[in-house]
Amino acid sequence: MTTDERPATPPAQPTRSLPHPVRALTAHALRGFTRSPGSAFFTLIFPLAFLSIVSAVVGNEMTGAGVPVAQFLVAPFAVFGVAEATFVVLATDTAGLRERGVLMRLRGTPGPVWTVLAARVAAMAVVSAAATALLTGVGAGFYGVHLVWRKTPALLLTLAVGIGCFSALGLALVALTRTALIAQTLTQGLLIPLAFISDVFIVGADLPAWLDRIGSALPLRHFARAMAQTFDPAGGYGFRPADLLMMAAWGLLGAVVALRRFGWMPRGSRSADVATAPVRTGPAPAAPELRPVRTGRRTAPALLLGQIRYALTSQWRDPLAVFFAVIFPVLLLGLFPTVFGAGPVHGLTAAQYLLPGLTAYAIAVAGYVNMPEDVAQARGSGVLKRLLGTPLALRWYVAGRIFAVLVVSVLSTVLLCAVAVLFLDVRIDVARWPALAVGLVLGVSCFACLGLAAVALLRSATSLVAVTLGTLLPLSFVSDVFMVGDVPPPGWLAAVGNLFPLKHLAAALLAATSPAGPGTGIATGHLAVVAAWTVAGLLVVRLRGLHRD
């Protein structure tokens, strides 16, 4: 065959370059973050709302340094957003990927193993930068905050060290825990209380020596102080080497723990237990004894008790819900007087004044945040629709959830009152216990109905949590729940608080627990407002229904 007769070589096909694994997985993690309203709320929206509320309450007056008060508020709230992203969200999402077996499957792909975790860290670094930029931009545009340009290198270095430190600690916590729910509970349960003693939520507080030592030993305070220095217009270039070294040391410790203990296999799940269970080679076990099945129509009390037990079992298996509804208010009751001082507040001791507000907050969390999330998830999985074809009426399902909220709220109230009376010298008049019971029952009814109304109005369980928490937390700062002191909020903030039931429930419980003054302690006017909101919630539920997707 001559050269001319040989077949021509087909032209080479152009090859498309595949994206780098880290870049592709980072983009995937960012898309997942944008589809998680709860994570976006705590990382981006909550620090921004906190900046607005605190600036409105304390006033954005000019300081002696010639800058407004908000100049010194951007840094600590940015620190909270960064820690929320790199410590809480990173740990929760990574533990969730491991629990669902995603990490195990990704480990079996041709890509390097380290790219999976590197992409998660990179995504949270992008979110942290966005949170800092958002706070700085809003502060500059609306509150007169100035970026100190000569300290920009220090700002970038501090941000990078903080991201690395808390990312390493988040992965270390994933390595030490079994499930995503435990990881989320531990990270939130550590970060939020520490923010009160680490110059994040309260800057320059006169803490007791033991609390001050705890804050100084942990990295959050060092991160907050290093970031605050970069926004301070005073001289210098904004570097704090001691704080940066402390964060680097904690980051190194977290990295060592993560490298030595991190596992890719699911832990604590049924699939993992089945996969690792030994193969039985002996004779088959004896068949279990069959129990007789009760027949006949169950009575209404039996149906209600069964749903209450089911709802309470679901609650106790969610440690994050138990923490925020039961444990967190007790922590705040012990922490606030210690941080702010036990001086008089509106003629009462700090603990006496805080007790009713935190009781109202515990009721609102149980009825307005936790219970609606369970109902929305049941609706999303089709449980509510399937109930329509069973003998169990939907009203008994809902009644069981509301009574479970009442049980949790009674537990929170008893625990708060016990701690207040035994350790904080709070006095509660026995003659006013009926008024406390009335306020408790009406508060549970109100916030449970409002929570069910939110379920009826919103279609997604993930967006529901962002809405309920996104309204409850800001209202807590203008409803005499979280704010301590004799300085009243501005008139427009007080008017906002008066519109909603949280402030009125706190006021009704204050009348029931206050040792001073005559009467039974029943605040009729405040309870009437709470009852009106209860009726409004019931009307929404009646008109919209709960089982509609």
N, C-alpha and C positions, 0 to 999 in steps of 0.2 A: 504494500500500500504506500503510495506516495504521500508526501507531506500535504499536498493539496487535498488528498482524499480523506485525510483524517478528520473526524468530527471536531467541530469547534468546541472549545472548552466553554461551558455555560458561564455566564457572568456571575461573579460572586454576589450573593444576596447581602444587602446591608443588614448589619446586626444592630439591634436596638440595645443600648446599654441599660441594664437593669439598675434601679435606684439602689443606693447604698443601704444595707439592712438597717443601720441605725436611723438613717433619715426616714425610711419607710415606716419603721416601727414607731418612731417619734410622732410622725404625722398621724398614725393610727391612735396612739395614746392621746393626742390632743383632740382628735375627733370624739373619742370616748369621754374626755373631760367636758367638752361642750354639750354632750348629751346627758350629763349628770347635773341637774339643777342644784342638788344639795351641795355638791362639791364647789360649784361655781358660786353659790351663795356665800358660803363661809370663807372662800378664798378671795373673792372680788367684791361682792356686794356688802357683806357684813362690815369689813373695815371701813368702807366708804360711808355706810350709814352711821357707824360709830363716830367717824370724823365729823359728820354733819350734826349729830345729836350733841356731842360733847362741846363742839364749837358754839352751838346755840345755847346750851345750858350755862357754860362758864363764861360765855362772851368772847368775842374775837377782838379784844382790845389790843392796842399797841403796848408792847413790853418796853422795858428799859433799854433793850438792845435795838430798838427801832424797828422791830418786826412784829407781826401779829402773833397771837397765842397759837394759831393754827400752824405756825412755822415749827413748833415743837411737838405737834400732834401727828404729823404725817409719818415721821420715822417709826414710832412705836406701833402704829397701826399697820404700816408696811411690814414690819417684822412679824406681826401676827399673821398677815396674809402669806408671807413666805413660809413660816413654820407650818401653817395649815396645809399648804400645798406640798411641801417637801417631806413633812413628817406624817401628817394624818392621811392625806389623799394618796401619797405614794405607798405608804404601808398598807392601807386598806385595799387599794386596787391590786397591788402585787400579791397580797395574801388571797384576794379573790381569784386572780388568775391561777394561782397554785391550787386553790381549792377546787376549781372547775377542771383541772387537768390541763390547762392551756400551757403552762410552763413546761410540763412534762413533754407535751407534744412538740413544743418549739425547740426543746433540747435535742429532739431527734431529727431536726432539719439540718441541711448542709451549713447553715450560717453559724458563725461562732456563738458560743453560749453567752459570752459577756455582752453581746449586742442587745439582748433582751432587756437586761437591767439597765444598761447604759441608755437605752432609748426611753425607759420610764423616767430616769433621772433627768434626761435632757428635756423631756416634755414638761416636767414640773419646774425645771429651771426657766423655761419659756413662760409658764404661768406665773411664776414668782416675779419675773421681770415685768410682765404685764400688770400685775397687781401694784407693784411699786410705781410704774409709770402712770397708771390710772389715778392713784392717790396723789401723786405729785402734780399731775395735770389738773385735776379737780381743785387741789389746794391752790395752785397758781392762778387758775381761772376765776375762782369764786371766793377765795379766802386770803388772797394776798401773799401766798407763800412764794418765796424766792429760792431758786436753786443756786447754791453757792458753787460757782463754776470751778474755783480753784480746788475745791474738795471733791470734785467729780471722780478723780482716780481713787480716792479713799472710799467713796461710795461704791464704786464698781468692785473694788477689792473686798470690801466688807460684805457686799451682797454675794459675791462668789464664795467666800469662805463660809458664810451662813448657809447658803444652799448646799454646799458640800457637807457641812457638819450635820445638818438635820436630815439630809438624804441618807447619809450613812447610818444615823441613829434610827431612821425609819426602817431601813432594810435590816438592821440588827434586831429590831423588835419583830419584824416578820420572821426572822430566823428563830426567834424564841417562842413564838406563839403557834397555835394549831389552825385557827380559822380566821376568816376575814372579820367576823363579828367581834371576836376577842381583840383583834388588832385595832379595829376602829374604836372599841370601847376604851382600851388602854391609852391610845394616842389622844383621843379627845379628853379622857379623864385626867390625863397628865398635863396637857397643854393649857386648858382653860384655867384650872386653879393656879398653875404656875404663872400665868399671865398677870395675875393680881399681885404677885410678889416679885415680879421681875421687871418693873418699870415699863410695862406694856400697857395694861389697862389703867394703872395708877402710877404716875411718875413722881418719884421723890417722896414716897410715903414713909412715915416714921414707923418702921416695922419693929416688932420685938426682936431681940437678939437672935433667938433660935430661928425665926422665920428669915431674918436677914442672912444668916449663915447658909440656910438652904438655898435661897435665891442666888447667893454669890458662888455657890459650889456648882451650879448648873449653868448650861450654856445660854439659856434664853436671855438672862439679864445682860450677859456680856454682848450678845448680839444687839440687844436694844440700845445699850449705851454706845456701842461702836457706831450704829446707824444714826443715833441722835447727834453724835459729834459731827457727822458729815452734813447735817442740816443747820448746825449752829453757825450763825454768821460771825462769831468771834474769830480772832486770828488763828493762824495755823493752817495746816493742810488736811486736818480731819482724821489722821491715822491714830489708832489706839492699839499699839502692838500687844499690850498685855491681854486685852480682850480678844484680839485675833488669835493669839497663841492658845488661849483657853478653849476657844471654839475649835481650833485645829486639833487640840489634844482630844476633845470629845469626839470629833469626827474620826480621828485615827482609831480610837477605842471602838466606835461603832463599826468601822470598816473591818477591824480584826474579828469582831464577833460575827459579822455577816459572812465573812469569808470562811470562818471555821464551822459555823452552824447552819448556814443556809441550805435548805433542802428544796428539791424541785418536785418531789412526789407530793400528792395531796395528803394532808394530815387530818385526822379526825372526821373523815367522810366515810360513808358506807362503801363507796367504790374502793377506797384505799384499804378498808378492812377486808373486803372480799378478795382483793388482789393479793394481800399478804397473808390470808388465812391458810393454815396448813391443810393439806389434802387428807381427808379421812379415809383410812384403809380398813378399819375394823367393821364390825357389824353395824347396821343402821340403828340409830337410836329408836327407842320406843315411841310410838305415836302419842302425842299429848292427849290428856284427858279432855274430852269435849264437854263444854259447859252448856247447860240448857239455855235456849234462847227464849227470852220473855216475849210473849205475844200480847196483843191487845193495844188499845190506844193509851198513850201516856198522858198523864194529867198535865195541866198548864204549869203548876209548880215544878214538876219533874223536868219538863222541857226547859224552863228557865234556869233551874239549877245546873242542868247539863251544859247549857250554853255559857253560864258563868264559869264553871270549871274549865271548859274548853278555852275561853278567852283568857282566864288567869294563867293557864298552862302556857299559852302562847306568849303572854307577857313575861313570865319568869324565864322563858328560854331566850329572851332578847335582853342581854345584859346592858346594852346601850340605852334601851328604853327605861330599864330599872334605874340605871345610874342617873339619868337626867330628871326622872320623875320623883325619885326617892332620895338618892344619895347626894346629888348636886345641891339641892336647896339646903340640906343640912350643912354641907361644906361652906356654903355662902353665909349661913347664919353664924357659924363659928369664925369665918374669915373676916367678914366686914367689920365687926366691932374691933377686931384686932388691928386691922389695917387703918381704919378711919378713927379709931379711938372710941372709948365707951362714954363719951360726953353726951349731954342731953340733946335729943332731937325732938323738936316740937313738944317739949316738956316731959318726954319719956326717955328712958335709957335707949341706947342704940339697938340693943337686942330686943327690947320690948316693942320698939317701933318697927323693926325688921320682920318680926315673927309673922304678922298677918300678911304682909306683902309677899313673903316667900311661900307662905301657905297657898295664897292665891296663884302664885306662879306654878307650884307643884300641881295644883288642880288643873290649870290650863295646859300644862305639858301632857298630863295623862289623858285629858279629854279632847284637847284641840290638836295635838300633834301625834301622839302615839296611837290612840285608838283609830282615828281616821286613816292612818297609814295601813293598819291591818285590814280595815274594811275595803280600802281601795285595792290592795293587793288581792284580796279575795274576789273582788269584782273583776279584776284583770285576768285572773286565772279561771273565771267562769263559775266560781262557787255560788255566787248570788243567783245566777240564772238557773243553776241546777236545783237550788233550793225551792224554786217555784214548782218543781215537779215532785216534791217530797211532802210528807205530812207535816214537816216543820215549817211553820209560817215565818215569813221574813221578820215579823214584829218580834218573835221570840229570839231570833238571832240578834237583832239590834238591841233588844232589852238586855240580853246577856252581856253584850259589850258595854252598855252603859252602867250596869251594876258592877262589872269588873272595874270600870273606871272609879266607881264609888269606893270599892274595896281598896284600890291602890291609893286613892286620895285620903281615905281614913288612915291608912298605914303611914303615909307621908305626914299627915297632920299630927298623929300621935307621936311619931318620932321627932318632929320639929318641936312640939310642945315639951316632950320629955327632956330633950337636950337643953332647951331654953330654961326650963324650970330647975333642972338639976345642976347645970353648969354655968348658966349666965344670969342667975338671980332674977328671972322673969316671974312675975306673979300673975296668975289667971284666977279670977273670981269664980268659985264654984257655981254661984247663982247665975252666971252668964254662960254656962255650958250649953243650955238649950239654944241661945242665940248663936253660938259657934256651930252647933249642929245644923241649925236652919241655914246659915250662910254656906256651910259645906255642901249640903244637899242641893241648894239652889245653884251654887257655883258649878257643881258637877253637871247638873242638868243643862245649864247655860252653855258651858264650853263643849259638852258632848254634842248638843244640838248644833252648835256652830261648826264643830268638826264634821258632823255628818252633812251639814249644808255645803261645806267645802268639797266633800266627796261628790255630792250631787252636782256641783257646778264644774268641777275639774275632771278631766278624763284620764289623766295619767297619775299613777302613784308617785312617780319621781318628781313631777312638778308640784304635787300636793305638798310634799315636805318643804319644798322651797317657799311655797306661799304661806304655809302655817308658821314655820319658823321665821320667815321673813317679815311677818306681821307681829308675831308675839314678842320677839326680842326687842325691836325698837320701841314697842309700846311699854315694855317693862321699864324702860328708862324714863318714861314720862308719866308713869302710873303709880309712883311711890312704891316701886318694887325694888329696883336696883339703886336708886339714888338715895344717898345718905347726906343729911345736912339740913340746916335751917334756911338756906338760900332757896327760894322758890324758883322754878323754871320760868322762862319768859311766858307772857300771857298767851301767845298763840300755841305754845307747846302745852300749856296747862289746858287750853281749850280742846286740843286734840285728845289729850288723855281723858277729858270729861265725856267725850263722845262715845267711848268704848267701855265694855263691861269690866275690863281688868281692874281699872282704878276704883270702880264702884265696889267690886268684890273685895278688894284690899281694904277699902274704907269700912265696909260692913264688918269684915273680920277684925279690923282694928277696934271698932266699937265693942265687939264681943270679947276681945281679949284685954282691953285697956282696964287697969285696976281702978282708975279714977272715974268719978262721975256717977250720978244716980241712974236708976232705971234698969231694965232687963238687958240692955246692950243690943237690942234689935234696931238696926238703922233702916227704917222703913223706906226712906227715899232712895237710898243706894240699892237696896234689895229690889225695889220696883224697877229700876233701870236694868238690873241683871235679869229680872223676869221678862221685861220687854224684849231683850235680846234673845232670850230663850224662845219666846213665841215667834220672833222673826226667823230664827233658825229652823223651827218646826215647819213654818210655812214654806220655806225654800225646799226642805226635804219632801214635803207633801206635794209640791207642784212639780218638782224635777224628778223625784224618785232616785233610788240608790242603785238599782240593777241595770240602768242604761249605760252602755259604753260610750 
